[in-house]
Structures are given as structure tokens and as C-alpha cells.
Amino acid sequence: MNICVVGVNHKTAPLAIRGKIGISSHRLQEALLLLHNYVSAGIILSTCNRLEVYALADSSDLVNFLSARADLSCSELLPYTYTYHNEEAIKHLFKTASGLDSMIIGEFEILGQVRRALEEAEKTHPLSLLLLNLFRQAVRVGRRVRHETGISRSALSVSSVAVDLATRVIGNIGYSQVLVIGTGEAGRLAAKAIRERGSSQITVAGRSEERASTLAAMLGGRSIPMNNLKYELSISDIVISCTGAPHAILKAPIVEEAMSARPKRPLVIIDIAVPKDVEPEVKQIGNVFLYDLDDLTHVSELNTQQRQSELTNAMEIVDEEVERFASWWQALEAKSNISALVEKAENIRQSQLTLTLKKLPRLSDEERANIETMTMSMMQKILHEPIQYLKKNKEGSQIINELFGLKK
Ligand SMILES: NC(=O)c1ccc[n+]([C@@H]2O[C@H](COP(=O)([O-])OP(=O)(O)OC[C@H]3O[C@@H](n4cnc5c(N)ncnc54)[C@H](OP(=O)(O)O)[C@@H]3O)[C@@H](O)[C@H]2O)c1
């Protein structure tokens, strides 16, 4: 069996491509059903900065799925993808779950996203023990790395880094009027970070009035419906936009109108949504400072430098865990190959024994039993070496499969 991952992330693809390929949480089930047309079962890990598909399959099946899903040809898609097999794929997932492959090193959100990716895949199709255990172990490794190293000490999130960027531009945000658009995980984290950095004038805009007012109440702020954005923009200093909308929700004319009421007062808009929430033309409006997810890269690089020594410790744990998982996998493979080998030999023994005994009808029960015992002990002796070989050698399965004509 071949564990394969094909993915796209913030290191390999620009925001525009990530926006095209990304799968929002409410479309994940639909994507998993489509994936089933390409592989028997798989797991899709989709976050703001990555989309990865894990399966026991060939990479070409996964590339074909991604290309069909994103409506891009394989040749358009391939330059942005990475592919890992077997131990490299295991290592990649363990690093990812540990926050070591994230834009914000050590972030916590990815661990929940890995766990949810497994839960969603389990709802769609039964998973093989190998994939199931791979993701369960990834969550455990992610926890272990965070527990045993300082990689997530005072951990940041993309949302909190967005708030830090706004603080850099504005200075002290204590007196700033802040608008958060989106009431999901990213919105909650952004609002929390704003509060922690000293601003109490927070407004939350959401599609669901109930969710917006619940989040606002938690922060001591106000909530508004999405169709009231224009007025709110005219009185805000900072906007953090993070909805799961598939299209821009903050269009240039609305921002322009809002700015005409306060032309000299700067407005910082940080759009961390993928695909983007804010039309690019907004950047041209006077006194509007628009940033997107890729503009957070500089802050994230600083964060990576500060955590460099912890990265080494974290990688040691990941390497140890990859080895442990690979040993378990080898034992699993060896067990199923040993069963297949014994089953084949036993079938041959039984059919040859039946043929022989038919030709010798006068044998006594004792003689028949002796022949049966002899065939069994011959089989055990012949299989002893191959079974030992399978138990001890990582690459043994393929050789034994070929030598004994076993199906893969
Ligand atoms: N989670 C993170 O740590 C993180 C980090 C960086 C960037 N992001 C990006 O931030 C965005 C939100 O992520 P999330 O994790 O917060 O997702 P989420 O928990 O699923 O929340 C999505 C939010 O967007 C709203 N929404 C969805 N479609 C909308 C539409 N057509 N118009 C208006 N609002 C809409 C949802 O409203 P309802 O509640 O009414 O459905 C919900 O408030 C995504 O683009 C993601 O890539 C997330």
C-alpha cells in the first residue's frame, strides 16, 4: 500500500490560486463525495493556507481530483502542488499537525483542523485502518510536540497576527474602533486578540444575527447585520475581514462612500479570508490601507526565527514518531502478507491432499492422518523462512508477493 499526499499551501501557491483550490468547511462533504470517484477513500485537510488530500492511491488520482474540483487543467495545477509518499507523507502530516509547516509556526488551530478533517472523512466513507491511525497519530503527535517543546509558547494565530499588523500601522489600538466581519473561528480569534491588545470598541458583523450578537456579547461589543456595513465602515479605524464567502463581500463603491464621510481619517483593512473578502480596487481609495493574508508573511517569518531552537526539538520528536508509525505499519503489512501467504499454501495443500487421497481409497484412518500431518509439516517448514523474512524486512512484502504470486 502506498500512502500519498498531494497538496497546495502558502509556500507553493499564491493567494489567488489557494482561493481557487480551497474548499470551505460547508462544501467539504461534497468534495469528499467527489474524491470517492477517484480513490476508494481519502481525507481532505483544508485550511486557509493549505489544501491537502491523503489517500492510499497513486498521486495521479489525487491530482486528477484536485484539478476537476478546482476547474484547472493538471498542467495549470501541477506547478503549485507538492507530493509525498509513504514515510515522507507521514512526516509531512506529523509536521503539519504540530504547527511546524504553518505560516504561523506553533499555531494551535491546525491541530483542530487535522482532527476535523478525519471526522469529516469518516462521515463519508469507511477509512482503512492505515489512514485512520495515521490521522489519529498525527493529532497525538501534534499534542506531544506542543506539550514537550516550547513551539507553541504564547502561540499566535493568523487572526492575532492580523491584529498585530493593524497595531503596527495604527499604533496604540486602545482607542480604535474595530470592525470584525465574520463570526467563525477566525472572527472569534481576531476579536479575542483585539480585546487582549486593549481595544474595547469592537463591532461584529455576521450573516447570522444570533452568532454575531453572541460573539459581541462575549467581548462587550456591538453586533450589526451584514447589510449595515457602510455606516460601520464610516466610523471604523480597523477592519478585520474573515468570512467563508466564495466572493468579495466588501466592494469598492461601499468603501469609497464610507470614506467620503471621513476622508482624512485612515482606515486599515486586513483581509485574511481565502478567497479574499475585499475587492482589490479598495486599495486605490485614499487613506485606505488594505492588507491580505500574504502580507502577514513578514510577521510570520519573525515568529519562525524566534522559535528556531524549539523547531529542532520539535523535529526530533516528529522523526521519532515517524519511525514508530512506520514500524507499526510494517508489522501491519507483514501480518496481512503472512495471512495471504499461509492462506495460499493451505489452499494448495488441501486441494492436493484431496486429489491424492481420492487415488488411495484403501488407506486406513491412521495412514490418512499421517499423510495429512506430513503435508502440514512440509508446509510449515517451507513457509518458516519467508515468514521470518516478512517479519524482519521492511521491503519484504513486495519480494514475497512476487515470488509467491500473491495479490497486492
Ligand atoms: N480559522 C482560522 O484560523 C483562519 C485563519 C486565517 C484565515 N482564515 C480564513 O478566514 C475565513 C473564515 O474561516 P473560519 O475558520 O472562521 O471559517 P468558519 O468557522 O467556517 O466561519 C465562516 C464565517 O463566514 C461566514 N460566511 C460564510 N459564507 C458567507 C457568505 N457568503 N457571506 C457572508 N458570510 C459568510 C459564516 O457565516 P455563518 O456562520 O452564517 O455560516 C461564518 O461566520 C476563511 O476564508 C478562512 O480561509 C481562517
The ligand as an SDF file (V2000), in Angstrom:
LIG
                    3D

 48 52  0  0  0  0  0  0  0  0999 V2000
   -9.7000   29.5690   11.1600 N   0  0  0  0  0  0  0  0  0  0  0  0
   -8.5490   30.1920   11.0430 C   0  0  0  0  0  0  0  0  0  0  0  0
   -7.6810   30.1170   11.9200 O   0  0  0  0  0  0  0  0  0  0  0  0
   -8.2760   31.0500    9.8190 C   0  0  0  0  0  0  0  0  0  0  0  0
   -7.0480   31.6780    9.7290 C   0  0  0  0  0  0  0  0  0  0  0  0
   -6.7920   32.5220    8.6620 C   0  0  0  0  0  0  0  0  0  0  0  0
   -7.7350   32.7230    7.6940 C   0  0  0  0  0  0  0  0  0  0  0  0
   -8.9140   32.0830    7.7700 N   0  0  0  0  0  0  0  0  0  0  0  0
   -9.9030   32.3620    6.7050 C   0  0  0  0  0  0  0  0  0  0  0  0
  -10.9820   33.0600    7.3140 O   0  0  0  0  0  0  0  0  0  0  0  0
  -12.1970   32.6950    6.7000 C   0  0  0  0  0  0  0  0  0  0  0  0
  -13.1390   32.1190    7.7480 C   0  0  0  0  0  0  0  0  0  0  0  0
  -12.5400   30.9780    8.3330 O   0  0  0  0  0  0  0  0  0  0  0  0
  -13.1620   30.3000    9.6310 P   0  0  0  0  0  0  0  0  0  0  0  0
  -12.2130   29.2610   10.0580 O   0  0  0  0  0  0  0  0  0  0  0  0
  -13.5820   31.3430   10.5930 O   0  0  0  0  0  0  0  0  0  0  0  0
  -14.4570   29.6010    8.9770 O   0  0  0  0  0  0  0  0  0  0  0  0
  -15.8210   29.2340    9.6970 P   0  0  0  0  0  0  0  0  0  0  0  0
  -15.5930   28.9380   11.1350 O   0  0  0  0  0  0  0  0  0  0  0  0
  -16.4760   28.2430    8.8130 O   0  0  0  0  0  0  0  0  0  0  0  0
  -16.6630   30.6130    9.6270 O   0  0  0  0  0  0  0  0  0  0  0  0
  -17.0060   31.2050    8.4060 C   0  0  0  0  0  0  0  0  0  0  0  0
  -17.7360   32.5020    8.6640 C   0  0  0  0  0  0  0  0  0  0  0  0
  -18.0140   33.1090    7.3970 O   0  0  0  0  0  0  0  0  0  0  0  0
  -19.4170   33.3300    7.2860 C   0  0  0  0  0  0  0  0  0  0  0  0
  -19.8130   33.1750    5.8970 N   0  0  0  0  0  0  0  0  0  0  0  0
  -19.7460   32.0670    5.1350 C   0  0  0  0  0  0  0  0  0  0  0  0
  -20.1950   32.3280    3.8900 N   0  0  0  0  0  0  0  0  0  0  0  0
  -20.5700   33.6260    3.8940 C   0  0  0  0  0  0  0  0  0  0  0  0
  -21.1510   34.4830    2.9110 C   0  0  0  0  0  0  0  0  0  0  0  0
  -21.4190   34.0370    1.6700 N   0  0  0  0  0  0  0  0  0  0  0  0
  -21.3960   35.7650    3.2490 N   0  0  0  0  0  0  0  0  0  0  0  0
  -21.1250   36.2100    4.4860 C   0  0  0  0  0  0  0  0  0  0  0  0
  -20.5850   35.4580    5.4760 N   0  0  0  0  0  0  0  0  0  0  0  0
  -20.3300   34.1850    5.1660 C   0  0  0  0  0  0  0  0  0  0  0  0
  -20.0590   32.2870    8.1770 C   0  0  0  0  0  0  0  0  0  0  0  0
  -21.3480   32.6870    8.4870 O   0  0  0  0  0  0  0  0  0  0  0  0
  -22.3960   31.6260    9.0840 P   0  0  0  0  0  0  0  0  0  0  0  0
  -21.9650   31.4290   10.4950 O   0  0  0  0  0  0  0  0  0  0  0  0
  -23.7010   32.3130    8.9240 O   0  0  0  0  0  0  0  0  0  0  0  0
  -22.2700   30.3760    8.2520 O   0  0  0  0  0  0  0  0  0  0  0  0
  -19.0830   32.3100    9.3520 C   0  0  0  0  0  0  0  0  0  0  0  0
  -19.3220   33.4310   10.1540 O   0  0  0  0  0  0  0  0  0  0  0  0
  -11.8460   31.6930    5.6100 C   0  0  0  0  0  0  0  0  0  0  0  0
  -11.7000   32.3830    4.3960 O   0  0  0  0  0  0  0  0  0  0  0  0
  -10.5100   31.1390    6.0630 C   0  0  0  0  0  0  0  0  0  0  0  0
   -9.7500   30.7000    4.9720 O   0  0  0  0  0  0  0  0  0  0  0  0
   -9.2220   31.2620    8.8190 C   0  0  0  0  0  0  0  0  0  0  0  0
  1  2  1  0
  2  3  2  0
  2  4  1  0
  4  5  1  0
  4 48  2  0
  5  6  2  0
  6  7  1  0
  7  8  2  0
  8  9  1  0
  8 48  1  0
  9 10  1  0
  9 46  1  0
 10 11  1  0
 11 12  1  0
 11 44  1  0
 12 13  1  0
 13 14  1  0
 14 15  2  0
 14 16  1  0
 14 17  1  0
 17 18  1  0
 18 19  2  0
 18 20  1  0
 18 21  1  0
 21 22  1  0
 22 23  1  0
 23 24  1  0
 23 42  1  0
 24 25  1  0
 25 26  1  0
 25 36  1  0
 26 27  1  0
 26 35  1  0
 27 28  2  0
 28 29  1  0
 29 30  1  0
 29 35  2  0
 30 31  1  0
 30 32  2  0
 32 33  1  0
 33 34  2  0
 34 35  1  0
 36 37  1  0
 36 42  1  0
 37 38  1  0
 38 39  2  0
 38 40  1  0
 38 41  1  0
 42 43  1  0
 44 45  1  0
 44 46  1  0
 46 47  1  0
M  CHG  2   8   1  16  -1
M  END
$$$$
